[in-house]
């Protein structure tokens, strides 16, 4: 009878050890999945438009575009347009262009137009940062 009780106790002990090992492995897997997650930051370009007197220009049309580096049939992947707000700022979101894990920069041209006044600037857009560009229109 004592032998039977010891065998049952050993089986229960083995079962509890197996459950403990399973719980520990599950917890380790959970920690690894959390630490491996990377949240992509926004890639933003803010274009500030001022006139030659330094006054902000509301309602200026701002075009941001890439020019191909060769004359072969390169399709332009960046071609965006926004109007400046009351603070003279046009904001462009590049999240659709930059994918997670991608590195590098984009060189784009920002051109502001307000009636007959224009100005432009070449801008380097760095991924996952808030990029800024200042354009004076004349």
Helices and strands as residue ranges (DSSP letters): H 2-35, E 44-51, E 61-65, E 79-83, E 89-93, E 105-114, E 117-126, E 130-137
